[in-house]
Amino acid sequence: MRPRKKGAAQHAIAVGWLVLIVSAALLAPWLPLPFPADSVDLNHIAQPPFLPPSVPDTSRHWLGTDGFGRDVLTALVYGARTALLVSLPAALFATVVGTFLGSAAGFWGNSGLRISIVYWLMGGLLLVGAVEIVSTAPSAWWLLLLSLAAAVIIGKSLMRVPMLRRSWPFPTDRLVLGAASLLSSVPRLVLILALAAVQDASLPGIFLLLTLTHWPEPAHLVRAELLRVRTLPYIESARAIGLSGGQILWRHALPNAWRTARTAFPLSLSALIGLETTLSFLGVGLPPEIPSWGRTLAAARLDPTAWWLALFPALALAATTLALRQLTTNKISA
Amino acid sequence: MGRFLLYRLLRTIPATWAIVSFVFLLSRALPTNDLLGQALSDDSVGNRGLTAAEREAALLRIQERLGLTGPVFYFSCTHSTTGAVWQWHGSDNQYHKWLKKAVKGDLGQSYRSGQPVTAVLGEALRFTLPLTTSAALLATVLSVVLALWLVCGGPAFLLSMLYAIDALPLFVVALGLLLLLANPDILPLFPAYGMGQQTADNAPWHVQISTYLYYSTLPLASLVLVKLPSLVVQLYDALRHELGANYATTARAKGLSAYQVATRHALRNALLPVIALLTDLLPALVAGAVVVEVIFALPGMGRLMAEAAATHDFPVLVGGVLLMAIMRLIGLVVADTLYFLTDPRIRLQA
């Protein structure tokens, strides 16, 4: 009885902290913070926390200020907003993409998905057409939809020809694993560093980068899970009653594997929050005017005596990571 | 074994080539006007009055020196009023020339300093390689020692401590060490920066080693501390699992001590899952070196990459990515060799 109680208390603390962070991030513009985001208070530069203001009739900097006179508490609240805005969508999107690709790779393997020659042909034509359309008139995306519909209709009618009905296997597993190993051939931080140098620093850019480099992890997990699931008897019986591969995967196999992805989601999120703070600490990826926990920590690097600049963001980061991990352990033991 | 390793290498080399080519092409897709203007103003500081023709000629010279002339890839697509025109350029393009030179070991010149990239990278590796390899060795040895200690009745709070460290990203750990142990206000035990400045080449070797240790303790400690938790926890779990097996019970029934059972019988089996982690250890440490070198101001590979990324110095960046990919290949080979040595069954399959 006792250990369960202890786990419940830890779980409650973790959930409470996460709710606090999320609500602070969502409500940041309406919170009664005495200083607006990124405002500079030149009267209080590098002020230690909890001290009364040196100039009367001004608000107190509860957690001190950094070397530019920016309020640390405000930076923490808005930093939570940035972490949420960047890491949460990236983690969600990476998990969805990873689940999709990983399940396809695990379920069909290298020979399970057979595509008839007609569709290979149509797909190839469509690809050439898409390249042509994008390179000549990028605004004519509706043409793309039209040609997709045309390809489906022509493909259906061509299926009547017996010779074209033969099918070739589509190497799903090899393609997905190849793409994943391509991304992992260079350490992720270095890859992001190199790619972030190519594009301009922006929020959507960093979101894309994080998604692009993070999807292999959920993909590997879901693939392994589906390799197990696809040999189970209920999948066999689904095949026996004549369901198509897509239907089995979507309706029957994926709900089983989705649990794995969901359990790993908090871990992905904490990894991405760590990565985002690291990047803003290095000054890569996010524009410098966007507040972030990493940026506040970078200010601590410049001013070694300002312990408050390192302590508070580090505590916030550690608490968030631990809370997310606690969620995962609870899910696993439950 | 040779065939086994060769197979693994052949499988990873295409991925390396693809990712490096990808970064190269992306970097060339950027407009280079800023860069050329910068190089031009660097070149012609003395003579102010440049005619348009002279300026054009100087630009062309710089482009030629940096390998920026000609089309980027084998084919290109130009837009005109009649529509897109596809053009085939043959082997006379930037990518082909770069690849040909890169295979021969020439990675071009740095945009910033004009030095050959290989020289810049080599200079940086002199600092990074000792740091990362010693961190990798230390982390491996320490994880084995700590896991054995935990299995033989070590204190349980060690695990919780490791979990707590694991919750922090590397840069927070390094920053914490810096602010605690290299701070004149708290504990000025170690220097905060300055590696590679004081060491004179003619100093006696023990002085050189002690200065090196003095400057590299904190970076080393932060790298090891961050990598340690995952290694120890994995190894500890594997050891616990192995100690529950029948052969461990037999060994205990024979009268061996817990330590002997763990080291002589369980350790070898428990090492297998950890070796998979070791594959990623070396590249992960090199990536970690990015953060650590920025924080401790070490003139190494990682800081070079971070600066190259910040200043759009693409030849250095592409060279660095290539080097990292090669490091990963080395890590793979080392891990495969270790697999080979620990598990005879793999030897039979290969």
Interface residues (C-beta under 8 A of the other chain):
Chain A: E132 S135 T136 G178 S181 L182 L183 S185 V186 P187 R188 L189 V190 L191 L193 A194 L195 A196 A197 V198 S270 G274 L275 T277 T278 F281 L282 G283 V284 G294 L297 A300 R301 P304 T305 W307 A310 A314 L317 A318 T321 L322 R325
Chain B: T12 A15 T16 A18 I19 V23 L26 S27 A29 L30 C77 H79 G83 A84 A164 A167 L168 P169 L170 F171 V172 L175 G176 L178 L179 A182 N183 P184 D185 A192 P283 A284 V286 A287 G288 V290 V291 V294 I295 M305 A306 A308 A309 A310 H312 F314 L317 V318 G320 V321 M324 A325 R328
